[in-house]
C-alpha cells in the first residue's frame, strides 16, 4: 500500500513538473514580454500592451478609458 502511494505521489510530482515546464504562463491581458505573474500587476494602457489587438480603430476615448482601468472613475473629459 505504501509503495502504491509513493508511486502515485511521484507520478503526480513529475506530471506537475512537466506541466509547469511546458505551460505558457502569463496573463491573458498582457502582451508578449510584459511583466505578469503577481496579483498586483496592471497592464500598461494602449493597444500595444494588449495580447489580443483591438479589431477596430483605437480612438482617443478608447485610450482614456483604458488608462482609467482598474480605477472606477471615468476619464475627466468623458
C-alpha positions as CSV (number, residue, x, y, z in Angstrom):
1,X,0.0,0.0,0.0
2,X,2.8,2.4,0.9
3,X,4.6,1.6,-2.4
4,X,1.5,2.4,-4.4
5,X,1.1,5.7,-2.6
6,X,4.7,6.6,-3.2
7,X,4.4,5.7,-6.9
8,X,1.2,7.8,-7.2
9,X,2.9,10.7,-5.5
10,X,5.9,10.5,-7.7
11,X,3.7,10.3,-10.8
12,X,1.8,13.4,-9.7
13,X,5.0,15.3,-8.9
14,X,6.6,14.6,-12.3
15,X,3.3,15.3,-14.1
16,X,3.1,18.7,-12.3
17,X,6.8,19.4,-13.2
18,X,6.1,18.6,-16.9
19,X,3.0,20.8,-16.9
20,X,4.9,23.8,-15.4
21,X,7.8,23.4,-17.8
22,X,5.5,23.3,-20.9
23,X,2.8,25.7,-19.7
24,X,3.0,29.1,-21.3
25,X,2.5,31.3,-18.2
26,X,1.4,34.8,-18.2
27,X,-1.9,36.6,-18.0
28,X,-4.4,36.8,-20.9
29,X,-4.5,40.6,-20.8
30,X,-0.7,41.1,-21.1
31,X,1.1,41.4,-24.4
32,X,4.2,39.3,-25.0
33,X,7.1,40.5,-22.9
34,X,5.1,42.4,-20.4
35,X,5.5,41.6,-16.7
36,X,2.9,39.4,-15.2
37,X,2.6,36.8,-12.5
38,X,1.6,38.8,-9.5
39,X,-1.9,39.6,-8.4
40,X,-0.9,43.3,-8.2
41,X,0.3,43.5,-11.9
42,X,-1.5,46.1,-14.0
43,X,-1.1,46.1,-17.8
44,X,0.1,49.2,-19.5
45,X,-2.6,51.2,-21.3
46,X,-3.0,51.1,-25.0
47,X,-3.3,48.6,-27.8
48,X,0.4,47.8,-27.8
49,X,0.1,46.3,-24.3
50,X,-2.8,44.1,-25.2
51,X,-2.4,40.4,-26.0
52,X,-5.3,40.5,-28.4
53,X,-5.2,43.5,-30.6
54,X,-8.5,45.5,-31.0
55,X,-10.4,44.8,-34.2
56,X,-11.4,48.4,-34.9
57,X,-9.6,51.7,-34.9
58,X,-8.2,52.7,-31.5
59,X,-9.7,56.1,-30.6
60,X,-8.7,58.7,-28.1
61,X,-11.7,57.8,-26.0
62,X,-10.6,54.1,-26.0
63,X,-7.2,55.2,-24.8
64,X,-8.6,57.3,-22.0
65,X,-10.9,54.6,-20.8
66,X,-8.1,52.0,-20.9
67,X,-5.9,54.4,-18.8
68,X,-8.5,54.6,-16.0
69,X,-8.6,50.8,-15.5
70,X,-8.8,49.3,-12.8
71,X,-10.0,52.5,-11.1
72,X,-13.7,53.1,-11.1
73,X,-13.5,56.8,-12.0
74,X,-14.3,57.8,-15.6
75,X,-11.8,60.0,-17.6
76,X,-12.1,63.7,-16.7
77,X,-13.3,64.6,-20.2
78,X,-15.7,61.7,-20.6
